[in-house]
Amino acid sequence: MHIPSLQTLRAFDAAGRLQSYSRAGEELGLTHGAVSRRIRDLEALTGTTLFERRGNQMVPTADGNRLLGQVRNALGLLESIFADSKDRDSRPVTISIFPALSRWLVPRLGAFRAIHAEIDLRLDLSPRPVELGKGVDAAIRYGLGSWPSTDARLLAGELLFPVCAPDYLAAHSLLQPKDLLGCTLLRHPWHSWAAWFEAAGVSAGEPRSGPEYSDSSLLMDAAAAGEGVALARAMGVVDRLEAGDLVRLFDIAIADERSHYFVTPQGARDKRLDEIEGWLLGEFRKAEAMFEPGK
């Protein structure tokens, strides 16, 4: 059986992490064409499509994400075998995050690097929780705080409130919460419109129609495109509110049962992860303060 070269596997890993052949090439000292050829070789070897283009990004397919997890574990194992303790302290720290959080987190990384130039922090974007350990050191996960074989530390809770595009608001008379019943309500399986309406004093059940999105970043894209009104997670919509892509409707919010956690493999901690967690906790608290009553 033909085994891909180490450079091909690294090109695949970088392309999946950066979602760009050009940026992967810059990181590895390869041309865009060289990265593209190596990905095509992998696709021919596996018989699957590993990436698909979405706008300016090359996004891993479901098959691509599965292979990425296996390749990262293999690369991490090789690094752990041949690295001494000094190398382990200097190697990159990779944190897995959901795409919905990346818009909020990425612009803040410059401040982290200014404080901790000694830590090479890298992000791994995945719409699903990835296996931690070899290749991925930690994750910011959104959930109930319990994942097998991990340690999870609370970063922040979440609030849910309705948002829409400015043009959508201008086209609809939304003066009080009950006016939303005449709108297209965008749905997410984890977000309860019925709970929000109850908090707003409106007698309404869960909507049975309207577009549904299982990914919260796509949900916010749909709202920003004027498709309707969505329940937004506060942390995932900070940048869009500041940019004016979305506007918040009413001052009524409900607490989500899920929260953000910093998750590491069970018992796997070091000074660098402690520094990253402490910085993240401070950033999350700043964001939470923006949504305190009266702000």
C-alpha atoms as a printed R data frame, in Angstrom:
    type eleno elety resid chain resno       x      y      z
1   ATOM     1    CA   MET     A     1   0.000  0.000  0.000
2   ATOM     2    CA   HIS     A     2   1.248  3.479 -0.871
3   ATOM     3    CA   ILE     A     3   1.799  5.622  2.235
4   ATOM     4    CA   PRO     A     4   1.624  9.434  1.785
5   ATOM     5    CA   SER     A     5   4.758 11.409  2.535
6   ATOM     6    CA   LEU     A     6   5.085 13.276  5.806
7   ATOM     7    CA   GLN     A     7   5.046 16.581  3.896
8   ATOM     8    CA   THR     A     8   1.767 15.598  2.220
9   ATOM     9    CA   LEU     A     9   0.211 14.838  5.593
10  ATOM    10    CA   ARG     A    10   1.473 18.142  6.990
11  ATOM    11    CA   ALA     A    11   0.051 19.996  3.990
12  ATOM    12    CA   PHE     A    12  -3.301 18.270  4.546
13  ATOM    13    CA   ASP     A    13  -3.249 19.132  8.250
14  ATOM    14    CA   ALA     A    14  -2.370 22.792  7.584
15  ATOM    15    CA   ALA     A    15  -5.023 23.128  4.875
16  ATOM    16    CA   GLY     A    16  -7.658 21.702  7.206
17  ATOM    17    CA   ARG     A    17  -6.618 23.946 10.080
18  ATOM    18    CA   LEU     A    18  -6.334 27.158  8.037
19  ATOM    19    CA   GLN     A    19  -9.080 26.330  5.497
20  ATOM    20    CA   SER     A    20  -6.880 27.773  2.767
21  ATOM    21    CA   TYR     A    21  -4.364 26.151  0.417
22  ATOM    22    CA   SER     A    22  -2.521 29.462  0.043
23  ATOM    23    CA   ARG     A    23  -2.147 30.004  3.799
24  ATOM    24    CA   ALA     A    24  -1.138 26.373  4.267
25  ATOM    25    CA   GLY     A    25   1.543 26.881  1.622
26  ATOM    26    CA   GLU     A    26   2.809 30.020  3.352
27  ATOM    27    CA   GLU     A    27   3.087 28.153  6.660
28  ATOM    28    CA   LEU     A    28   4.994 25.247  5.116
29  ATOM    29    CA   GLY     A    29   7.039 27.113  2.520
30  ATOM    30    CA   LEU     A    30   5.116 25.566 -0.398
31  ATOM    31    CA   THR     A    31   3.245 27.092 -3.301
32  ATOM    32    CA   HIS     A    32  -0.545 27.009 -3.550
33  ATOM    33    CA   GLY     A    33  -0.186 24.585 -6.443
34  ATOM    34    CA   ALA     A    34   2.053 22.240 -4.457
35  ATOM    35    CA   VAL     A    35  -0.467 22.051 -1.624
36  ATOM    36    CA   SER     A    36  -3.308 21.517 -4.097
37  ATOM    37    CA   ARG     A    37  -1.424 18.659 -5.790
38  ATOM    38    CA   ARG     A    38  -0.745 16.948 -2.482
39  ATOM    39    CA   ILE     A    39  -4.426 17.184 -1.532
40  ATOM    40    CA   ARG     A    40  -5.414 15.728 -4.907
41  ATOM    41    CA   ASP     A    41  -2.964 12.859 -4.346
42  ATOM    42    CA   LEU     A    42  -4.608 12.144 -0.984
43  ATOM    43    CA   GLU     A    43  -8.068 12.269 -2.544
44  ATOM    44    CA   ALA     A    44  -6.969  9.811 -5.219
45  ATOM    45    CA   LEU     A    45  -5.490  7.518 -2.560
46  ATOM    46    CA   THR     A    46  -8.575  7.590 -0.318
47  ATOM    47    CA   GLY     A    47 -11.153  7.744 -3.107
48  ATOM    48    CA   THR     A    48 -12.968 10.598 -1.353
49  ATOM    49    CA   THR     A    49 -13.366 14.353 -1.682
50  ATOM    50    CA   LEU     A    50 -11.546 15.939  1.241
51  ATOM    51    CA   PHE     A    51 -12.309 19.643  0.717
52  ATOM    52    CA   GLU     A    52 -15.028 21.778 -0.836
53  ATOM    53    CA   ARG     A    53 -14.889 25.454 -1.697
54  ATOM    54    CA   ARG     A    54 -17.141 27.857  0.227
55  ATOM    55    CA   GLY     A    55 -16.487 31.422 -0.841
56  ATOM    56    CA   ASN     A    56 -12.790 32.057 -0.270
57  ATOM    57    CA   GLN     A    57 -12.347 29.069  2.032
58  ATOM    58    CA   MET     A    58 -11.520 25.421  1.432
59  ATOM    59    CA   VAL     A    59 -13.662 23.632  4.002
60  ATOM    60    CA   PRO     A    60 -13.075 19.964  4.937
61  ATOM    61    CA   THR     A    61 -15.880 17.588  3.989
62  ATOM    62    CA   ALA     A    62 -17.181 15.014  6.458
63  ATOM    63    CA   ASP     A    63 -14.638 12.526  5.045
64  ATOM    64    CA   GLY     A    64 -11.965 15.203  5.251
65  ATOM    65    CA   ASN     A    65 -12.701 15.898  8.919
66  ATOM    66    CA   ARG     A    66 -12.518 12.193  9.756
67  ATOM    67    CA   LEU     A    67  -9.163 11.844  8.033
68  ATOM    68    CA   LEU     A    68  -7.892 15.067  9.629
69  ATOM    69    CA   GLY     A    69  -8.497 13.628 13.073
70  ATOM    70    CA   GLN     A    70  -6.568 10.471 12.227
71  ATOM    71    CA   VAL     A    71  -3.701 12.355 10.571
72  ATOM    72    CA   ARG     A    72  -3.366 14.782 13.486
73  ATOM    73    CA   ASN     A    73  -3.213 11.899 15.930
74  ATOM    74    CA   ALA     A    74  -0.489 10.278 13.823
75  ATOM    75    CA   LEU     A    75   1.525 13.504 13.521
76  ATOM    76    CA   GLY     A    76   1.170 14.146 17.231
77  ATOM    77    CA   LEU     A    77   2.381 10.636 18.013
78  ATOM    78    CA   LEU     A    78   5.482 11.144 15.850
79  ATOM    79    CA   GLU     A    79   6.178 14.471 17.546
80  ATOM    80    CA   SER     A    80   5.859 12.938 20.999
81  ATOM    81    CA   ILE     A    81   8.225 10.089 20.091
82  ATOM    82    CA   PHE     A    82  11.014 12.271 18.746
83  ATOM    83    CA   ALA     A    83  10.620 15.449 20.821
84  ATOM    84    CA   ASP     A    84  12.611 16.014 24.004
85  ATOM    85    CA   SER     A    85  11.179 18.045 26.882
86  ATOM    86    CA   LYS     A    86  12.583 21.311 25.511
87  ATOM    87    CA   ASP     A    87  10.941 20.668 22.138
88  ATOM    88    CA   ARG     A    88   7.627 19.916 23.804
89  ATOM    89    CA   ASP     A    89   7.726 23.269 25.576
90  ATOM    90    CA   SER     A    90   8.365 25.102 22.297
91  ATOM    91    CA   ARG     A    91   5.995 23.217 20.008
92  ATOM    92    CA   PRO     A    92   2.714 24.886 18.936
93  ATOM    93    CA   VAL     A    93  -0.346 24.633 21.157
94  ATOM    94    CA   THR     A    94  -3.427 23.762 19.116
95  ATOM    95    CA   ILE     A    95  -6.883 24.675 20.423
96  ATOM    96    CA   SER     A    96 -10.020 23.342 18.747
97  ATOM    97    CA   ILE     A    97 -12.957 25.750 18.495
98  ATOM    98    CA   PHE     A    98 -16.303 25.843 16.737
99  ATOM    99    CA   PRO     A    99 -16.559 28.159 13.689
100 ATOM   100    CA   ALA     A   100 -19.310 30.184 15.405
101 ATOM   101    CA   LEU     A   101 -16.819 31.340 18.031
102 ATOM   102    CA   SER     A   102 -13.964 32.066 15.632
103 ATOM   103    CA   ARG     A   103 -15.347 35.451 14.520
104 ATOM   104    CA   TRP     A   104 -15.208 36.607 18.128
105 ATOM   105    CA   LEU     A   105 -11.925 34.996 19.130
106 ATOM   106    CA   VAL     A   106  -9.620 35.491 16.120
107 ATOM   107    CA   PRO     A   107  -9.458 39.333 16.316
108 ATOM   108    CA   ARG     A   108  -8.380 39.012 19.960
109 ATOM   109    CA   LEU     A   109  -5.471 36.662 19.355
110 ATOM   110    CA   GLY     A   110  -3.108 39.529 18.561
111 ATOM   111    CA   ALA     A   111  -3.473 40.762 22.130
112 ATOM   112    CA   PHE     A   112  -2.702 37.293 23.463
113 ATOM   113    CA   ARG     A   113   0.407 36.952 21.318
114 ATOM   114    CA   ALA     A   114   1.625 40.361 22.437
115 ATOM   115    CA   ILE     A   115   1.525 39.147 26.045
116 ATOM   116    CA   HIS     A   116   2.687 35.578 25.416
117 ATOM   117    CA   ALA     A   117   5.069 35.706 22.470
118 ATOM   118    CA   GLU     A   118   6.641 32.479 23.738
119 ATOM   119    CA   ILE     A   119   3.436 30.485 23.065
120 ATOM   120    CA   ASP     A   120   2.734 29.508 19.464
121 ATOM   121    CA   LEU     A   121  -1.061 29.308 19.704
122 ATOM   122    CA   ARG     A   122  -2.913 27.797 16.765
123 ATOM   123    CA   LEU     A   123  -6.613 27.233 16.157
124 ATOM   124    CA   ASP     A   124  -8.302 24.163 14.746
125 ATOM   125    CA   LEU     A   125 -11.771 24.954 13.405
126 ATOM   126    CA   SER     A   126 -14.256 22.111 13.428
127 ATOM   127    CA   PRO     A   127 -18.068 22.122 13.490
128 ATOM   128    CA   ARG     A   128 -17.963 19.047 15.736
129 ATOM   129    CA   PRO     A   129 -16.005 18.157 18.870
130 ATOM   130    CA   VAL     A   130 -12.665 16.626 17.893
131 ATOM   131    CA   GLU     A   131 -10.722 14.019 19.806
132 ATOM   132    CA   LEU     A   132  -8.235 15.630 22.155
133 ATOM   133    CA   GLY     A   133  -4.741 14.357 22.680
134 ATOM   134    CA   LYS     A   134  -2.232 13.917 19.914
135 ATOM   135    CA   GLY     A   135  -2.296 16.960 17.643
136 ATOM   136    CA   VAL     A   136  -5.022 18.888 19.501
137 ATOM   137    CA   ASP     A   137  -4.088 20.050 22.991
138 ATOM   138    CA   ALA     A   138  -7.355 21.564 24.211
139 ATOM   139    CA   ALA     A   139 -10.725 22.843 23.040
140 ATOM   140    CA   ILE     A   140 -13.275 25.534 23.734
141 ATOM   141    CA   ARG     A   141 -16.485 23.549 23.768
142 ATOM   142    CA   TYR     A   142 -20.090 24.578 24.120
143 ATOM   143    CA   GLY     A   143 -22.285 22.199 26.026
144 ATOM   144    CA   LEU     A   144 -23.276 20.855 29.412
145 ATOM   145    CA   GLY     A   145 -19.712 20.498 30.689
146 ATOM   146    CA   SER     A   146 -19.308 16.727 30.615
147 ATOM   147    CA   TRP     A   147 -17.215 14.950 27.982
148 ATOM   148    CA   PRO     A   148 -15.605 11.515 28.477
149 ATOM   149    CA   SER     A   149 -11.919 11.402 29.494
150 ATOM   150    CA   THR     A   150 -11.593 15.191 29.768
151 ATOM   151    CA   ASP     A   151 -11.266 17.957 32.329
152 ATOM   152    CA   ALA     A   152 -13.645 20.864 31.667
153 ATOM   153    CA   ARG     A   153 -13.428 24.299 33.296
154 ATOM   154    CA   LEU     A   154 -16.230 26.840 32.934
155 ATOM   155    CA   LEU     A   155 -15.377 29.951 30.907
156 ATOM   156    CA   ALA     A   156 -18.781 31.633 30.601
157 ATOM   157    CA   GLY     A   157 -22.479 31.041 30.448
158 ATOM   158    CA   GLU     A   158 -24.628 32.122 27.527
159 ATOM   159    CA   LEU     A   159 -27.636 34.337 26.891
160 ATOM   160    CA   LEU     A   160 -30.101 33.977 24.032
161 ATOM   161    CA   PHE     A   161 -31.940 36.928 22.483
162 ATOM   162    CA   PRO     A   162 -33.499 37.717 19.081
163 ATOM   163    CA   VAL     A   163 -31.534 39.446 16.320
164 ATOM   164    CA   CYS     A   164 -32.130 40.347 12.692
165 ATOM   165    CA   ALA     A   165 -30.574 42.316  9.856
166 ATOM   166    CA   PRO     A   166 -31.075 46.110  9.906
167 ATOM   167    CA   ASP     A   167 -32.954 45.956  6.583
168 ATOM   168    CA   TYR     A   168 -35.256 43.271  7.954
169 ATOM   169    CA   LEU     A   169 -36.040 45.452 10.959
170 ATOM   170    CA   ALA     A   170 -36.735 48.432  8.699
171 ATOM   171    CA   ALA     A   171 -39.178 46.362  6.639
172 ATOM   172    CA   HIS     A   172 -41.145 45.071  9.638
173 ATOM   173    CA   SER     A   173 -42.891 46.830 12.469
174 ATOM   174    CA   LEU     A   174 -41.306 45.169 15.497
175 ATOM   175    CA   LEU     A   175 -42.363 47.320 18.417
176 ATOM   176    CA   GLN     A   176 -43.056 44.602 20.972
177 ATOM   177    CA   PRO     A   177 -42.200 40.917 21.371
178 ATOM   178    CA   LYS     A   178 -45.548 39.627 20.076
179 ATOM   179    CA   ASP     A   179 -44.797 41.276 16.720
180 ATOM   180    CA   LEU     A   180 -42.254 38.520 16.109
181 ATOM   181    CA   LEU     A   181 -45.120 36.069 15.609
182 ATOM   182    CA   GLY     A   182 -45.639 37.620 12.182
183 ATOM   183    CA   CYS     A   183 -41.984 37.130 11.203
184 ATOM   184    CA   THR     A   184 -40.004 34.266  9.767
185 ATOM   185    CA   LEU     A   185 -38.407 32.691 12.826
186 ATOM   186    CA   LEU     A   186 -35.091 31.009 12.093
187 ATOM   187    CA   ARG     A   187 -34.579 27.893 14.178
188 ATOM   188    CA   HIS     A   188 -31.720 26.018 15.837
189 ATOM   189    CA   PRO     A   189 -32.266 22.661 17.578
190 ATOM   190    CA   TRP     A   190 -30.665 23.941 20.806
191 ATOM   191    CA   HIS     A   191 -32.449 27.308 20.942
192 ATOM   192    CA   SER     A   192 -35.980 27.416 22.305
193 ATOM   193    CA   TRP     A   193 -38.198 30.142 20.898
194 ATOM   194    CA   ALA     A   194 -40.962 28.932 23.226
195 ATOM   195    CA   ALA     A   195 -38.774 29.646 26.272
196 ATOM   196    CA   TRP     A   196 -37.925 33.129 24.999
197 ATOM   197    CA   PHE     A   197 -41.577 33.955 24.254
198 ATOM   198    CA   GLU     A   198 -42.534 32.786 27.754
199 ATOM   199    CA   ALA     A   199 -39.922 35.129 29.253
200 ATOM   200    CA   ALA     A   200 -41.333 37.926 27.089
201 ATOM   201    CA   GLY     A   201 -44.885 37.272 28.273
202 ATOM   202    CA   VAL     A   202 -46.090 36.057 24.878
203 ATOM   203    CA   SER     A   203 -48.295 32.982 24.597
204 ATOM   204    CA   ALA     A   204 -46.624 31.006 21.811
205 ATOM   205    CA   GLY     A   205 -45.232 27.518 21.427
206 ATOM   206    CA   GLU     A   206 -42.217 26.338 19.520
207 ATOM   207    CA   PRO     A   207 -42.486 27.297 15.824
208 ATOM   208    CA   ARG     A   208 -43.040 24.287 13.572
209 ATOM   209    CA   SER     A   209 -41.965 25.949 10.358
210 ATOM   210    CA   GLY     A   210 -39.212 28.226  9.182
211 ATOM   211    CA   PRO     A   211 -35.614 27.496  8.145
212 ATOM   212    CA   GLU     A   212 -33.612 25.431 10.631
213 ATOM   213    CA   TYR     A   213 -29.814 25.471 10.962
214 ATOM   214    CA   SER     A   214 -27.837 23.021 13.064
215 ATOM   215    CA   ASP     A   215 -24.729 25.257 12.927
216 ATOM   216    CA   SER     A   216 -25.069 28.540 14.821
217 ATOM   217    CA   SER     A   217 -22.629 30.391 12.532
218 ATOM   218    CA   LEU     A   218 -24.834 29.528  9.530
219 ATOM   219    CA   LEU     A   219 -27.866 30.605 11.567
220 ATOM   220    CA   MET     A   220 -26.306 34.041 12.087
221 ATOM   221    CA   ASP     A   221 -25.313 34.220  8.409
222 ATOM   222    CA   ALA     A   222 -28.952 33.602  7.492
223 ATOM   223    CA   ALA     A   223 -30.175 36.302  9.879
224 ATOM   224    CA   ALA     A   224 -27.586 38.784  8.551
225 ATOM   225    CA   ALA     A   225 -28.758 37.971  5.011
226 ATOM   226    CA   GLY     A   226 -32.285 39.061  5.933
227 ATOM   227    CA   GLU     A   227 -33.914 35.625  5.991
228 ATOM   228    CA   GLY     A   228 -35.692 36.279  9.278
229 ATOM   229    CA   VAL     A   229 -35.228 36.640 13.035
230 ATOM   230    CA   ALA     A   230 -32.939 34.285 14.969
231 ATOM   231    CA   LEU     A   231 -32.166 33.611 18.602
232 ATOM   232    CA   ALA     A   232 -28.494 34.489 18.976
233 ATOM   233    CA   ARG     A   233 -25.905 33.372 21.498
234 ATOM   234    CA   ALA     A   234 -24.396 36.504 23.008
235 ATOM   235    CA   MET     A   235 -20.757 35.376 22.671
236 ATOM   236    CA   GLY     A   236 -21.218 34.347 19.068
237 ATOM   237    CA   VAL     A   237 -22.801 37.589 17.938
238 ATOM   238    CA   VAL     A   238 -20.670 40.283 19.656
239 ATOM   239    CA   ASP     A   239 -18.729 41.151 16.494
240 ATOM   240    CA   ARG     A   240 -21.824 41.227 14.284
241 ATOM   241    CA   LEU     A   241 -23.624 43.607 16.624
242 ATOM   242    CA   GLU     A   242 -20.586 45.896 16.795
243 ATOM   243    CA   ALA     A   243 -20.225 45.835 12.990
244 ATOM   244    CA   GLY     A   244 -23.921 46.556 12.476
245 ATOM   245    CA   ASP     A   245 -24.557 43.366 10.470
246 ATOM   246    CA   LEU     A   246 -27.206 42.429 13.018
247 ATOM   247    CA   VAL     A   247 -29.320 44.346 15.527
248 ATOM   248    CA   ARG     A   248 -30.645 43.097 18.826
249 ATOM   249    CA   LEU     A   249 -34.409 43.159 19.298
250 ATOM   250    CA   PHE     A   250 -35.744 44.052 22.756
251 ATOM   251    CA   ASP     A   251 -33.900 43.790 26.079
252 ATOM   252    CA   ILE     A   252 -35.230 40.361 26.956
253 ATOM   253    CA   ALA     A   253 -32.747 37.492 27.161
254 ATOM   254    CA   ILE     A   254 -32.885 33.981 28.560
255 ATOM   255    CA   ALA     A   255 -30.050 31.930 30.006
256 ATOM   256    CA   ASP     A   256 -28.989 28.993 27.891
257 ATOM   257    CA   GLU     A   257 -28.564 25.700 29.711
258 ATOM   258    CA   ARG     A   258 -25.276 25.210 27.843
259 ATOM   259    CA   SER     A   259 -22.063 27.093 28.557
260 ATOM   260    CA   HIS     A   260 -18.546 27.575 27.192
261 ATOM   261    CA   TYR     A   261 -15.793 25.390 28.690
262 ATOM   262    CA   PHE     A   262 -12.041 25.077 28.332
263 ATOM   263    CA   VAL     A   263 -11.532 21.347 27.832
264 ATOM   264    CA   THR     A   264  -8.295 19.363 28.079
265 ATOM   265    CA   PRO     A   265  -7.507 15.639 28.067
266 ATOM   266    CA   GLN     A   266  -7.963 14.242 31.549
267 ATOM   267    CA   GLY     A   267  -4.907 15.006 33.650
268 ATOM   268    CA   ALA     A   268  -3.060 16.734 30.784
269 ATOM   269    CA   ARG     A   269  -2.115 20.212 31.971
270 ATOM   270    CA   ASP     A   270   0.953 22.395 31.586
271 ATOM   271    CA   LYS     A   271   1.912 26.020 32.161
272 ATOM   272    CA   ARG     A   272   1.042 27.058 28.632
273 ATOM   273    CA   LEU     A   273  -2.491 25.691 28.863
274 ATOM   274    CA   ASP     A   274  -2.903 27.458 32.204
275 ATOM   275    CA   GLU     A   275  -1.827 30.757 30.600
276 ATOM   276    CA   ILE     A   276  -4.230 30.280 27.686
277 ATOM   277    CA   GLU     A   277  -7.111 29.371 29.973
278 ATOM   278    CA   GLY     A   278  -6.506 32.410 32.192
279 ATOM   279    CA   TRP     A   279  -6.427 34.748 29.213
280 ATOM   280    CA   LEU     A   280  -9.573 33.210 27.707
281 ATOM   281    CA   LEU     A   281 -11.399 33.539 31.015
282 ATOM   282    CA   GLY     A   282 -10.613 37.267 31.069
283 ATOM   283    CA   GLU     A   283 -11.814 37.762 27.485
284 ATOM   284    CA   PHE     A   284 -15.038 35.860 28.097
285 ATOM   285    CA   ARG     A   285 -15.726 37.942 31.208
286 ATOM   286    CA   LYS     A   286 -15.239 41.166 29.210
287 ATOM   287    CA   ALA     A   287 -17.742 39.912 26.640
288 ATOM   288    CA   GLU     A   288 -20.225 38.866 29.342
289 ATOM   289    CA   ALA     A   289 -20.040 42.373 30.818
290 ATOM   290    CA   MET     A   290 -21.286 43.849 27.538
291 ATOM   291    CA   PHE     A   291 -24.638 42.129 28.048
292 ATOM   292    CA   GLU     A   292 -25.198 42.955 31.688
293 ATOM   293    CA   PRO     A   293 -28.487 44.771 32.416
294 ATOM   294    CA   GLY     A   294 -28.169 48.456 31.665
295 ATOM   295    CA   LYS     A   295 -25.321 48.034 29.160
